[in-house]
Amino acid sequence: MRVAIFGASGMVGHGVLDACLRDPRIHDILVIGRAPLGLRHPGIREVIHADFTDFTAIQGEFRGLDACFFCLGVSSGGRSEQEYTRITHDYTLAAARAASADNPSLTFTYVSGEGTDATETSRTMWARVKGRTENELLAMPMHAYMFRPGYIRPQGGAVSRTAAYRWTYRLTSWLYPLLHRLAPRHTTTTQHLGRAMIATTGLGGRGPHVLDSLEINRLGTPGATGTAPGAGA
């Protein structure tokens, strides 16, 4: 299986890359980024690209993809709606168009977030923007899956690039077992996210197409068969 990862340098992307490297079904990992990861592995091909609104110059790199895992994202804090939309919506849609152009059966998995508003009417800016992004991805001719995790526990060396999040994770990580027992629908880990993304490739376009943390955890449990909860035959 040939997959592409956007945002591999971030916390979630690190978990997805690690899961891909551990999965024997994946033989070719295309990493698209603005700077090198500094990781050497025979199964990884890195492509450095500056303009994430236009992938025309590297379109050929996407040929033969089975899946694209889009993990790139930023905090809305301190950003205008225009800037946040450019990164959250425009970059994502440009990547989806490029990845799916020559691959009609592509599985595209997008890391959205708990609280995303699919009606696009929320007073919360980030929820509207992510809702719009999800809706447009789901309308594209590909197998699209929206991941809406709540609290994510970093594992396996994954580290958030946002300073405030790093402190939060350091202060609360030891509480995760209790948090997970009390709120399993709102908690997950980077390892579960990575395995669940890979598992979506086995769904063949079946639903559900919007998954919360509970569904992500079920799909990302070791030994999962690649059938999402509630999926039809």
C-alpha positions, 0 to 999 in steps of 0.5 A: 500500500502506498500512502501520503502524510501531511503534517508528519512533523506534528504530534498527530502526524508523528503518531500516524507516521509511526503506525505506518512504519510498523504496518507491514502492508505499507511499503511506500510512505510519501511525506509532504512538508516544508522542511525535512523531518531529519528521519532516514528510512528506506520506506519514506520518500520526503518531498519538500514543497513550499506552496500548500495551496498549489501542488501542481509542481509535484502532482506526479508524486501522488500517482498510485496513492491508496491513501492520504492522511492529512494531519496538518493543523494549527491552533486558532488562537491569535489568528484571524479567520482569513489566516486560519481558513487559509491553513485549515481549509485551503491547504486541506482542500488543495491536498485532497484535490491533488491526492485524489486527481489520479486516484479515484479510490483514494482514502482521505482521512482528515484530522478535524476536532471535537466540536466541529460544526457541520452546519457551518453556523457556529459562533466559534470561528474554528468550528465553522471553518472545520465544518466547511472543510469537512463538508467539502471533503465529504462531497469529493469523489473519494473515500473521505473520513473525518476524525474528530478526536477530543483529548489526545494523549501523545505516545511514542515520542510524539510532541505537540508543536504548540507550547500551550498544548505541550504544557497541558499534556505534561501536566495531565498525561498521568491522569489519562487512564482515569480520564479515559475511563470516565470519558471514553468518547472524548479521549484517545492516543496518537497510537490509536489515531495512527492505527485507525487512519490505516484501518480506514483504508480497509473500509472501501468507502463504507461509513460512518464517515465522521468518527469521534474518539470512541470510534477512533479507539475501536478502529485503532485497537490492535487486531481491528478488522478494518470495519468501523462500528455501524459500518454496512456490508 
